[in-house]
Amino acid sequence: MKRLSLFAALTLLLTTPACGPVDEMDSETGFETEQVEQAATQSAGSTSEEFPPIHCGNRMVAFSLGCTGTGCDNVSMNCRDIPSNAGYGSKSWTRSFSEETTTPTLCPSGYWATGVSCTGSFCDNVSLECTNITGRTATDCYWSSWISDETAPFQAPEEYFIRGAKCRGWYCDDISLYYCKMG
């Protein structure tokens, strides 16, 4: 008799709806599941003057950049999903820059870095592919510390993406990245 009462109480407890609205129920377990939008990340690979440019996948923007080899010869990039309510538009390339360039190279207003190309010995001349992201603005922007083949890659915080770069040193050996929050 006690077992039957315990079974009845558990059945009632497990089948009674919880207080408040239920967002979604898992059909197999019957438990509530929470939908959390997490940004996926993906490596775009690496490039140098002897290789083709690298690009982020569709609806992704660069958030990390690093390099290896003498003079930052091999440049690598990682990409992250943009927010689902942002639009993904036209692309363009910046002029190439190197240590001789006196002003930083930035993507145009509304554009974010989605690719990298190199020419010249040791990837001396760098160009950024920029993609128009609609419905979002750049806020809270910063310059990163200098990275090189002797340091760890730069990685922007969550919700921040790369919009520009500048370099210094032999064959553009040190790179600083301009990154902003996608607001």
Backbone as a printed PyTorch tensor [residue, N CA C, xyz], in Angstrom:
tensor([[[  0.8170,  -1.1850,   0.0000],
         [  0.0000,   0.0000,   0.0000],
         [  0.8720,   1.2660,   0.0000]],

        [[  1.9650,   1.2650,   0.8470],
         [  2.8480,   2.4200,   0.8950],
         [  3.5470,   2.6210,  -0.4400]],

        [[  3.9240,   1.5060,  -1.1150],
         [  4.5790,   1.6290,  -2.4240],
         [  3.6440,   2.2640,  -3.4440]],

        [[  2.4030,   1.8670,  -3.4330],
         [  1.4310,   2.4180,  -4.3650],
         [  1.2320,   3.9100,  -4.1030]],

        [[  1.1700,   4.3360,  -2.8590],
         [  1.0060,   5.7470,  -2.5170],
         [  2.2310,   6.5530,  -2.9540]],

        [[  3.4320,   6.0020,  -2.7420],
         [  4.6600,   6.6680,  -3.1590],
         [  4.7010,   6.7970,  -4.6780]],

        [[  4.3080,   5.7470,  -5.3860],
         [  4.2670,   5.7650,  -6.8450],
         [  3.2680,   6.8120,  -7.3370]],

        [[  2.1040,   6.8810,  -6.7210],
         [  1.0840,   7.8510,  -7.1060],
         [  1.5800,   9.2770,  -6.8690]],

        [[  2.2500,   9.4980,  -5.7320],
         [  2.7760,  10.8390,  -5.4270],
         [  3.8460,  11.2570,  -6.4270]],

        [[  4.7540,  10.3400,  -6.7660],
         [  5.7960,  10.6510,  -7.7560],
         [  5.1900,  10.9210,  -9.1220]],

        [[  4.2110,  10.1240,  -9.5070],
         [  3.5500,  10.3240, -10.8010],
         [  2.8930,  11.6960, -10.8400]],

        [[  2.1890,  12.0620,  -9.7860],
         [  1.5380,  13.3600,  -9.7230],
         [  2.5720,  14.4910,  -9.7740]],

        [[  3.6570,  14.3520,  -9.0370],
         [  4.7040,  15.3650,  -9.0100],
         [  5.3500,  15.5450, -10.3860]],

        [[  5.6210,  14.4570, -11.0770],
         [  6.3150,  14.5310, -12.3640],
         [  5.4050,  14.9390, -13.5100]],

        [[  4.1070,  14.7970, -13.3610],
         [  3.2070,  15.1420, -14.4640],
         [  2.5170,  16.4740, -14.2730]],

        [[  2.6620,  17.1050, -13.1070],
         [  2.0510,  18.4090, -12.8500],
         [  2.9310,  19.4930, -13.4600]],

        [[  2.3430,  20.3990, -14.2600],
         [  3.1560,  21.4550, -14.8580],
         [  3.7540,  22.3700, -13.7980]],

        [[  4.9330,  22.8840, -14.1120],
         [  5.6120,  23.8200, -13.1990],
         [  4.9360,  25.1740, -13.2690]],

        [[  5.1940,  26.0060, -12.2800],
         [  4.6570,  27.3570, -12.2770],
         [  5.3590,  28.1750, -13.3470]],

        [[  4.6340,  29.0600, -13.9730],
         [  5.2310,  29.9280, -14.9820],
         [  5.2090,  29.2910, -16.3510]],

        [[  5.5310,  30.0800, -17.3730],
         [  5.4850,  29.5710, -18.7360],
         [  6.6310,  28.5990, -19.0170]],

        [[  6.3720,  27.6540, -19.8710],
         [  7.3800,  26.6970, -20.2970],
         [  7.7890,  27.0830, -21.7100]],

        [[  9.0930,  27.2790, -21.9130],
         [  9.5650,  27.6850, -23.2270],
         [  9.5000,  26.5500, -24.2270]],

        [[ 10.0390,  25.4220, -23.8670],
         [ 10.0730,  24.3010, -24.7880],
         [ 10.2930,  23.0220, -23.9970]],

        [[  9.6580,  21.9380, -24.4250],
         [  9.8230,  20.6550, -23.7680],
         [ 10.5390,  19.7090, -24.7200]],

        [[ 11.4950,  18.9630, -24.2070],
         [ 12.1740,  17.9410, -24.9780],
         [ 11.2110,  16.7780, -25.1280]],

        [[ 10.9280,  16.3630, -26.3570],
         [  9.9180,  15.3360, -26.5990],
         [ 10.3190,  13.9700, -26.0570]],

        [[ 11.6030,  13.7000, -25.9370],
         [ 12.0260,  12.3900, -25.4530],
         [ 12.0430,  12.3160, -23.9320]],

        [[ 12.5080,  13.3570, -23.2490],
         [ 12.6430,  13.2950, -21.7990],
         [ 11.4920,  13.9540, -21.0680]],

        [[ 10.7800,  14.8850, -21.7220],
         [  9.7030,  15.6000, -21.0610],
         [ 10.1980,  16.7440, -20.2020]],

        [[ 11.5030,  16.9930, -20.1650],
         [ 12.0610,  18.0790, -19.3710],
         [ 12.1680,  19.3370, -20.2030]],

        [[ 12.0680,  20.4660, -19.5150],
         [ 12.1840,  21.7530, -20.1830],
         [ 13.6090,  21.9460, -20.6780]],

        [[ 13.7460,  22.4620, -21.8940],
         [ 15.0690,  22.7800, -22.4310],
         [ 15.1470,  24.2830, -22.6520]],

        [[ 16.3110,  24.8380, -22.4420],
         [ 16.5180,  26.2640, -22.6150],
         [ 17.2810,  26.4950, -23.9050]],

        [[ 16.7760,  27.4000, -24.7310],
         [ 17.4380,  27.7430, -25.9830],
         [ 18.4260,  28.8670, -25.7190]],

        [[ 19.7120,  28.6010, -25.8720],
         [ 20.7490,  29.5990, -25.6600],
         [ 21.4940,  29.7830, -26.9700]],

        [[ 21.5500,  31.0310, -27.4400],
         [ 22.2790,  31.3170, -28.6690],
         [ 23.7470,  31.4710, -28.3330]],

        [[ 24.5640,  30.5440, -28.8120],
         [ 25.9980,  30.6320, -28.6040],
         [ 26.6680,  30.8190, -29.9510]],

        [[ 27.6490,  31.6860, -29.9840],
         [ 28.3590,  31.9380, -31.2230],
         [ 29.3190,  30.7900, -31.5060]],

        [[ 29.1980,  30.2440, -32.6910],
         [ 30.1210,  29.1960, -33.1120],
         [ 31.4060,  29.8450, -33.6040]],

        [[ 32.5130,  29.1610, -33.4140],
         [ 33.7940,  29.6620, -33.9120],
         [ 34.3660,  28.6740, -34.9080]],

        [[ 35.2200,  29.1970, -35.7790],
         [ 35.8110,  28.3740, -36.8260],
         [ 37.1390,  28.9800, -37.2580]],

        [[ 38.1000,  28.1370, -37.5140],
         [ 39.3800,  28.6100, -38.0270],
         [ 39.2480,  28.8850, -39.5210]],

        [[ 39.7970,  30.0120, -39.9530],
         [ 39.8380,  30.3220, -41.3870],
         [ 41.1140,  29.7700, -42.0080]],

        [[ 41.9850,  29.1960, -41.1790],
         [ 43.2430,  28.6590, -41.6680],
         [ 44.3440,  29.6890, -41.5680]],

        [[ 45.3920,  29.5120, -42.3760],
         [ 46.4860,  30.4700, -42.3860],
         [ 46.9150,  30.7520, -43.8170]],

        [[ 47.5920,  31.8810, -43.9810],
         [ 48.0480,  32.2870, -45.3060],
         [ 49.4280,  32.9230, -45.1940]],

        [[ 50.0610,  33.0790, -46.3220],
         [ 51.3240,  33.7830, -46.4640],
         [ 51.3990,  34.2530, -47.9090]],

        [[ 52.5100,  34.8710, -48.2940],
         [ 52.5950,  35.4010, -49.6620],
         [ 52.5180,  34.3130, -50.7330]],

        [[ 52.8500,  33.0800, -50.3760],
         [ 52.8110,  32.0030, -51.3800],
         [ 51.4880,  31.2360, -51.3870]],

        [[ 50.5280,  31.6650, -50.5630],
         [ 49.2330,  30.9780, -50.4680],
         [ 48.0900,  31.9420, -50.7590]],

        [[ 46.9150,  31.4000, -51.1160],
         [ 45.7560,  32.2790, -51.3720],
         [ 45.2440,  32.9190, -50.0830]],

        [[ 44.4320,  33.9600, -50.2160],
         [ 43.8490,  34.6060, -49.0310],
         [ 42.9960,  33.6220, -48.2240]],

        [[ 42.7940,  33.9500, -46.9600],
         [ 41.8980,  33.1610, -46.1100],
         [ 40.6460,  33.9860, -45.8330]],

        [[ 39.5190,  33.2970, -45.6300],
         [ 38.2330,  33.9620, -45.4320],
         [ 37.4410,  33.2770, -44.3260]],

        [[ 36.6400,  34.0600, -43.6140],
         [ 35.6780,  33.5060, -42.6710],
         [ 34.5460,  32.8540, -43.4630]],

        [[ 33.8740,  31.9070, -42.8310],
         [ 32.6940,  31.3050, -43.4410],
         [ 31.5550,  32.3120, -43.5020]],

        [[ 30.4820,  31.9440, -44.1920],
         [ 29.3220,  32.8110, -44.3280],
         [ 28.7580,  33.1710, -42.9510]],

        [[ 28.4260,  34.4500, -42.7750],
         [ 27.8530,  34.9880, -41.5340],
         [ 28.8130,  34.8890, -40.3480]],

        [[ 30.1320,  34.9190, -40.6420],
         [ 31.1480,  34.9120, -39.5920],
         [ 32.0830,  36.0940, -39.8050]],

        [[ 32.6580,  36.5860, -38.6820],
         [ 33.5750,  37.7280, -38.6980],
         [ 34.7940,  37.3750, -37.8550]],

        [[ 35.9600,  37.9220, -38.2140],
         [ 37.2070,  37.6230, -37.5060],
         [ 37.1850,  38.1850, -36.0920]],

        [[ 37.6470,  37.3740, -35.1400],
         [ 37.7870,  37.8310, -33.7600],
         [ 39.1750,  37.5060, -33.2110]],

        [[ 39.9730,  36.7500, -33.9630],
         [ 41.2850,  36.3260, -33.4910],
         [ 42.2510,  36.3020, -34.6620]],

        [[ 43.4860,  36.7370, -34.3980],
         [ 44.5090,  36.7170, -35.4280],
         [ 45.8540,  36.4370, -34.7610]],

        [[ 46.6550,  35.6300, -35.4070],
         [ 47.9760,  35.3090, -34.8950],
         [ 48.9250,  35.0550, -36.0460]],

        [[ 50.1890,  34.8390, -35.7180],
         [ 51.1490,  34.5540, -36.7780],
         [ 52.2910,  33.6940, -36.2410]],

        [[ 52.9380,  33.0160, -37.1650],
         [ 54.1070,  32.1950, -36.8670],
         [ 55.1430,  32.4440, -37.9510]],

        [[ 56.3350,  31.9500, -37.7280],
         [ 57.3880,  32.0720, -38.7340],
         [ 58.1150,  33.3960, -38.6470]],

        [[ 59.2760,  33.4480, -39.2370],
         [ 60.1050,  34.6480, -39.2390],
         [ 59.3220,  35.8470, -39.7470]],

        [[ 59.3630,  36.9400, -38.9920],
         [ 58.6970,  38.1690, -39.4250],
         [ 57.1940,  38.0410, -39.5480]],

        [[ 56.5620,  37.1670, -38.7820],
         [ 55.1030,  36.9910, -38.8420],
         [ 54.6880,  36.5110, -40.2390]],

        [[ 55.4750,  35.5980, -40.8060],
         [ 55.2960,  35.1500, -42.1870],
         [ 53.9700,  34.4310, -42.4390]],

        [[ 53.4790,  33.6530, -41.4910],
         [ 52.2480,  32.8840, -41.6810],
         [ 51.1600,  33.4420, -40.7780]],

        [[ 50.1370,  34.0280, -41.3780],
         [ 49.0730,  34.6820, -40.6220],
         [ 47.8650,  33.7500, -40.5450]],

        [[ 47.3390,  33.5590, -39.3270],
         [ 46.1510,  32.7260, -39.1330],
         [ 45.0260,  33.5640, -38.5440]],

        [[ 43.7960,  33.1030, -38.7710],
         [ 42.6360,  33.8740, -38.3330],
         [ 41.5370,  32.9170, -37.8720]],

        [[ 40.8210,  33.3190, -36.8240],
         [ 39.6500,  32.5830, -36.3550],
         [ 38.4330,  33.4820, -36.4490]],

        [[ 37.2870,  32.8620, -36.7070],
         [ 36.0550,  33.6020, -36.9520],
         [ 34.9580,  33.1460, -36.0050]],

        [[ 34.0030,  34.0350, -35.8030],
         [ 32.8810,  33.7700, -34.9050],
         [ 31.5910,  34.2020, -35.6120]],

        [[ 30.4870,  33.5050, -35.3200],
         [ 29.1820,  33.8840, -35.8630],
         [ 28.8160,  35.3020, -35.4790]],

        [[ 28.1390,  35.9970, -36.3990],
         [ 27.5700,  37.3000, -36.0680],
         [ 26.1960,  37.0510, -35.4420]],

        [[ 25.6290,  38.0380, -34.7450],
         [ 24.2940,  37.8540, -34.1720],
         [ 23.2630,  37.4900, -35.2530]],

        [[ 22.3070,  36.6620, -34.8960],
         [ 21.3480,  36.1480, -35.8770],
         [ 20.4900,  37.2390, -36.5070]],

        [[ 20.3150,  38.3630, -35.8330],
         [ 19.4780,  39.4310, -36.4050],
         [ 20.2870,  40.4680, -37.1890]],

        [[ 21.5490,  40.1920, -37.4630],
         [ 22.3860,  41.0950, -38.2700],
         [ 22.4130,  40.6010, -39.7140]],

        [[ 22.5170,  41.5320, -40.6520],
         [ 22.6050,  41.1760, -42.0690],
         [ 24.0530,  41.0630, -42.5180]],

        [[ 24.2760,  40.2650, -43.5450],
         [ 25.6220,  39.9940, -44.0630],
         [ 25.6250,  40.4610, -45.5080]],

        [[ 26.4320,  41.4880, -45.8260],
         [ 26.3450,  42.1090, -47.1400],
         [ 27.5880,  42.0250, -47.9930]],

        [[ 27.8590,  43.1200, -48.7250],
         [ 28.9320,  43.1700, -49.7150],
         [ 30.3100,  43.1330, -49.0620]],

        [[ 31.3010,  42.7610, -49.8680],
         [ 32.6870,  42.6320, -49.4020],
         [ 33.5940,  43.5460, -50.2080]],

        [[ 34.6860,  43.9820, -49.5690],
         [ 35.7130,  44.7490, -50.2750],
         [ 37.0370,  44.5100, -49.5580]],

        [[ 38.1410,  44.8280, -50.2340],
         [ 39.4820,  44.6680, -49.6560],
         [ 40.0790,  46.0280, -49.3600]],

        [[ 40.8070,  46.1300, -48.2440],
         [ 41.5390,  47.3540, -47.9400],
         [ 42.7840,  47.4030, -48.8220]],

        [[ 43.3830,  48.5770, -48.9100],
         [ 44.7090,  48.6630, -49.5190],
         [ 45.6540,  47.8780, -48.6280]],

        [[ 46.7130,  47.3540, -49.2070],
         [ 47.6730,  46.6300, -48.3780],
         [ 48.4420,  47.6150, -47.5050]],

        [[ 48.8580,  47.1300, -46.3530],
         [ 49.6240,  47.9510, -45.4240],
         [ 50.8440,  47.1670, -44.9560]],

        [[ 51.8450,  47.8900, -44.4940],
         [ 53.0700,  47.2820, -43.9640],
         [ 53.6490,  48.2460, -42.9420]],

        [[ 54.8650,  47.9670, -42.4940],
         [ 55.4830,  48.8510, -41.5010],
         [ 55.7400,  50.2480, -42.0560]],

        [[ 55.7670,  50.4010, -43.3840],
         [ 55.9600,  51.7280, -43.9790],
         [ 54.6720,  52.5620, -43.9790]],

        [[ 53.5260,  51.9410, -43.7910],
         [ 52.2500,  52.6540, -43.7890],
         [ 52.1510,  53.4990, -42.5220]],

        [[ 51.8620,  54.7800, -42.6910],
         [ 51.8890,  55.6990, -41.5490],
         [ 50.5500,  55.7780, -40.8060]],

        [[ 49.4560,  55.3810, -41.4230],
         [ 48.1580,  55.4250, -40.7550],
         [ 47.5900,  54.0100, -40.6310]],

        [[ 46.8200,  53.7500, -39.5900],
         [ 46.2020,  52.4220, -39.4420],
         [ 45.2480,  52.1250, -40.5970]],

        [[ 45.0680,  50.8710, -40.8880],
         [ 44.1450,  50.4310, -41.9280],
         [ 42.8740,  49.9340, -41.2590]],

        [[ 41.7500,  50.5800, -41.5910],
         [ 40.4680,  50.2310, -40.9970],
         [ 39.4650,  49.8510, -42.0780]],

        [[ 38.5870,  48.9170, -41.7450],
         [ 37.4680,  48.6210, -42.6340],
         [ 36.5570,  49.8530, -42.6530]],

        [[ 35.8510,  50.0930, -43.7770],
         [ 34.9280,  51.2370, -43.8290],
         [ 33.8370,  51.1240, -42.7560]],

        [[ 33.1870,  52.2080, -42.4730],
         [ 32.1040,  52.2280, -41.4870],
         [ 31.0510,  51.1660, -41.8410]],

        [[ 30.6600,  50.3670, -40.8590],
         [ 29.6720,  49.3060, -41.0800],
         [ 30.2730,  47.9950, -41.5560]],

        [[ 31.5840,  47.9850, -41.8100],
         [ 32.2660,  46.7840, -42.3110],
         [ 33.1570,  46.1950, -41.2220]],

        [[ 33.3560,  44.8850, -41.2920],
         [ 34.1460,  44.1440, -40.3010],
         [ 35.0750,  43.1810, -41.0340]],

        [[ 36.2190,  42.8660, -40.4440],
         [ 37.2290,  42.0120, -41.0850],
         [ 36.7330,  40.5660, -41.2100]],

        [[ 36.8450,  40.0370, -42.4310],
         [ 36.4210,  38.6580, -42.6970],
         [ 37.4580,  37.8730, -43.4970]],

        [[ 38.6020,  38.4850, -43.7860],
         [ 39.6320,  37.7810, -44.5450],
         [ 40.9670,  38.4930, -44.4640]],

        [[ 42.0290,  37.7620, -44.8400],
         [ 43.3950,  38.3030, -44.8470],
         [ 44.1050,  37.8040, -46.0910]],

        [[ 44.8820,  38.7020, -46.6860],
         [ 45.7140,  38.3690, -47.8420],
         [ 47.1010,  38.9680, -47.6270]],

        [[ 48.1360,  38.3020, -48.1250],
         [ 49.5190,  38.7830, -47.9790],
         [ 50.2510,  38.7660, -49.3150]],

        [[ 51.1390,  39.7360, -49.4930],
         [ 52.0830,  39.7460, -50.6090],
         [ 53.4260,  40.1930, -50.0580]],

        [[ 54.4830,  40.0200, -50.8280],
         [ 55.8150,  40.4350, -50.4080],
         [ 56.4660,  39.4260, -49.4760]],

        [[ 57.7720,  39.4930, -49.3920],
         [ 58.5260,  38.5690, -48.5410],
         [ 58.0170,  38.5950, -47.1120]],

        [[ 57.9170,  37.4350, -46.5040],
         [ 57.4790,  37.2770, -45.1120],
         [ 56.1230,  37.9330, -44.8390]],

        [[ 55.2350,  37.8880, -45.8200],
         [ 53.8830,  38.4470, -45.6400],
         [ 53.9600,  39.9270, -45.2690]],

        [[ 54.8800,  40.6520, -45.9210],
         [ 55.1690,  42.0420, -45.5730],
         [ 53.9970,  42.9800, -45.8330]],

        [[ 53.2180,  42.7420, -46.8820],
         [ 52.1010,  43.6180, -47.2400],
         [ 50.7930,  42.8820, -46.9740]],

        [[ 50.0300,  43.3890, -46.0310],
         [ 48.8090,  42.7180, -45.5810],
         [ 47.5900,  43.5090, -46.0300]],

        [[ 46.5510,  42.8050, -46.4340],
         [ 45.2830,  43.4270, -46.8020],
         [ 44.1590,  42.6950, -46.0730]],

        [[ 43.1580,  43.4480, -45.6340],
         [ 42.0050,  42.8560, -44.9590],
         [ 40.7960,  42.8350, -45.8760]],

        [[ 40.0970,  41.7290, -45.8880],
         [ 38.7950,  41.6720, -46.5480],
         [ 37.7790,  42.1770, -45.5270]],

        [[ 36.9260,  43.0990, -45.9490],
         [ 35.9260,  43.6780, -45.0550],
         [ 34.5300,  43.3800, -45.6000]],

        [[ 33.6130,  43.0140, -44.7120],
         [ 32.2390,  42.6730, -45.1010],
         [ 31.2670,  43.5860, -44.3610]],

        [[ 30.2760,  44.0860, -45.1080],
         [ 29.2660,  44.9560, -44.5280],
         [ 28.3120,  44.1210, -43.6720]],

        [[ 28.2110,  44.4800, -42.3950],
         [ 27.2800,  43.8310, -41.4710],
         [ 26.1930,  44.8570, -41.1760]],

        [[ 24.9720,  44.5930, -41.6450],
         [ 23.8840,  45.5480, -41.4900],
         [ 23.1340,  45.3170, -40.1850]],

        [[ 22.5320,  46.3870, -39.6850],
         [ 21.7570,  46.2980, -38.4610],
         [ 22.5970,  46.3190, -37.2030]],

        [[ 23.8980,  46.5560, -37.3300],
         [ 24.8020,  46.5920, -36.1760],
         [ 25.7580,  47.7610, -36.3240]],

        [[ 26.2280,  48.3080, -35.2050],
         [ 27.2070,  49.3850, -35.2280],
         [ 28.4140,  49.0070, -34.3830]],

        [[ 29.5170,  49.6600, -34.6720],
         [ 30.7500,  49.4370, -33.9100],
         [ 30.7520,  50.3680, -32.7030]],

        [[ 30.8880,  49.7860, -31.5180],
         [ 30.9690,  50.5740, -30.2850],
         [ 32.1280,  50.0560, -29.4500]],

        [[ 32.5610,  50.8570, -28.5000],
         [ 33.5420,  50.4090, -27.5170],
         [ 34.7750,  49.7920, -28.1910]],

        [[ 35.4980,  50.5900, -28.9770],
         [ 36.6270,  50.1040, -29.7870],
         [ 37.9710,  50.3000, -29.0800]],

        [[ 38.9100,  49.4030, -29.3620],
         [ 40.2390,  49.4240, -28.7450],
         [ 41.2890,  48.9470, -29.7440]],

        [[ 42.5490,  49.2840, -29.4590],
         [ 43.6950,  48.6950, -30.1540],
         [ 44.2750,  47.6110, -29.2580]],

        [[ 44.5930,  46.4710, -29.8450],
         [ 45.2140,  45.3860, -29.0770],
         [ 46.6760,  45.7030, -28.8170]],

        [[ 47.2740,  44.9660, -27.9020],
         [ 48.7170,  45.0520, -27.7470],
         [ 49.3490,  44.4420, -29.0050]],

        [[ 50.6300,  44.6640, -29.1890],
         [ 51.3180,  44.1580, -30.3770],
         [ 51.4830,  42.6430, -30.2750]],

        [[ 51.1610,  41.9440, -31.3720],
         [ 51.3960,  40.5020, -31.4460],
         [ 52.4470,  40.2460, -32.5230]],

        [[ 53.1280,  39.1300, -32.4110],
         [ 54.1170,  38.7320, -33.4140],
         [ 54.2920,  37.2280, -33.3380]],

        [[ 55.2830,  36.7290, -34.0890],
         [ 55.5600,  35.2930, -34.0360],
         [ 56.1170,  34.8740, -32.6790]],

        [[ 56.5020,  35.8490, -31.8380],
         [ 57.0140,  35.5360, -30.5010],
         [ 55.9290,  35.5910, -29.4240]],

        [[ 54.6900,  35.9560, -29.7680],
         [ 53.6220,  36.0910, -28.7760],
         [ 52.4420,  35.1890, -29.1240]],

        [[ 51.5370,  35.0840, -28.1900],
         [ 50.2950,  34.3330, -28.4330],
         [ 49.4110,  35.1290, -29.3870]],

        [[ 48.5290,  34.4560, -30.1170],
         [ 47.5930,  35.1760, -30.9900],
         [ 46.6860,  36.1130, -30.1790]],

        [[ 46.1860,  37.1470, -30.8380],
         [ 45.2090,  38.0360, -30.2190],
         [ 43.8340,  37.3950, -30.3370]],

        [[ 43.0520,  37.5000, -29.2700],
         [ 41.6750,  37.0220, -29.2890],
         [ 40.7930,  38.0730, -28.6380]],

        [[ 39.8410,  38.6080, -29.4090],
         [ 38.9260,  39.6260, -28.8900],
         [ 37.9360,  38.9870, -27.9250]],

        [[ 37.4600,  39.7610, -26.9450],
         [ 36.4470,  39.2320, -26.0200],
         [ 35.1470,  38.8820, -26.7640]],

        [[ 34.2830,  38.1370, -26.0910],
         [ 32.9680,  37.7830, -26.6400],
         [ 32.2420,  39.0560, -27.0810]],

        [[ 31.5750,  38.9980, -28.2250],
         [ 30.8150,  40.1030, -28.8330],
         [ 31.7020,  41.1760, -29.4780]],

        [[ 33.0350,  41.0010, -29.4570],
         [ 33.9530,  41.9320, -30.1070],
         [ 34.5410,  41.2750, -31.3460]],

        [[ 34.7760,  42.1030, -32.3800],
         [ 35.2880,  41.6010, -33.6480],
         [ 36.3260,  42.5800, -34.2030]],

        [[ 37.1640,  42.0940, -35.0990],
         [ 38.2530,  42.8980, -35.6770],
         [ 37.7190,  43.7860, -36.7980]],

        [[ 38.1820,  45.0660, -36.7890],
         [ 37.7820,  46.0200, -37.8200],
         [ 38.9700,  46.6710, -38.5160]],

        [[ 40.1980,  46.4260, -38.0360],
         [ 41.3490,  47.0610, -38.6540],
         [ 42.6470,  46.5520, -38.0730]],

        [[ 43.7560,  47.0700, -38.6190],
         [ 45.0770,  46.6330, -38.1650],
         [ 46.1350,  47.6630, -38.5360]],

        [[ 47.2890,  47.5400, -37.8760],
         [ 48.4780,  48.3200, -38.2180],
         [ 49.6750,  47.4550, -37.8520]],

        [[ 50.8280,  47.7730, -38.4200],
         [ 51.9980,  46.9700, -38.0850],
         [ 53.2470,  47.8230, -37.9880]],

        [[ 54.2760,  47.2080, -37.4310],
         [ 55.5690,  47.8570, -37.2560],
         [ 56.6310,  46.7640, -37.2990]],

        [[ 57.8690,  47.1850, -37.3770],
         [ 58.9710,  46.2230, -37.3340],
         [ 59.2970,  45.6310, -38.6790]],

        [[ 60.3940,  44.9110, -38.6970],
         [ 60.9270,  44.2790, -39.8970],
         [ 59.8700,  43.4140, -40.5660]],

        [[ 59.5500,  43.6930, -41.8390],
         [ 58.5490,  42.9520, -42.6130],
         [ 57.2060,  42.8310, -41.8900]],

        [[ 56.7660,  43.9090, -41.2670],
         [ 55.4610,  43.9120, -40.5860],
         [ 55.4230,  42.8450, -39.4900]],

        [[ 56.5440,  42.7450, -38.7540],
         [ 56.7020,  41.6840, -37.7570],
         [ 55.7360,  41.7970, -36.5820]],

        [[ 55.3560,  43.0110, -36.1870],
         [ 54.4350,  43.2100, -35.0710],
         [ 53.1240,  43.7760, -35.5930]],

        [[ 52.0070,  43.1930, -35.1540],
         [ 50.6940,  43.6250, -35.6270],
         [ 49.8330,  44.0070, -34.4220]],

        [[ 49.1030,  45.1190, -34.5420],
         [ 48.1140,  45.5210, -33.5460],
         [ 46.7660,  45.5520, -34.2540]],

        [[ 45.7330,  45.0480, -33.5830],
         [ 44.4180,  44.9310, -34.1960],
         [ 43.4160,  45.8870, -33.5600]],

        [[ 42.5910,  46.4760, -34.4070],
         [ 41.5200,  47.3570, -33.9520],
         [ 40.2630,  46.5120, -33.8420]],

        [[ 39.7040,  46.4440, -32.6410],
         [ 38.5390,  45.5950, -32.4420],
         [ 37.4440,  46.3600, -31.7050]],

        [[ 36.1990,  46.0310, -32.0220],
         [ 35.0510,  46.7550, -31.4740],
         [ 33.9530,  45.7830, -31.0960]],

        [[ 33.0950,  46.2460, -30.2130],
         [ 31.8990,  45.4830, -29.8670],
         [ 30.8890,  45.6810, -30.9810]],

        [[ 30.2420,  44.6080, -31.3900],
         [ 29.2180,  44.6900, -32.4230],
         [ 27.9130,  44.9810, -31.7020]],

        [[ 27.5220,  46.2930, -31.6870],
         [ 26.3470,  46.7240, -30.9320],
         [ 25.1050,  46.8480, -31.7720]]])
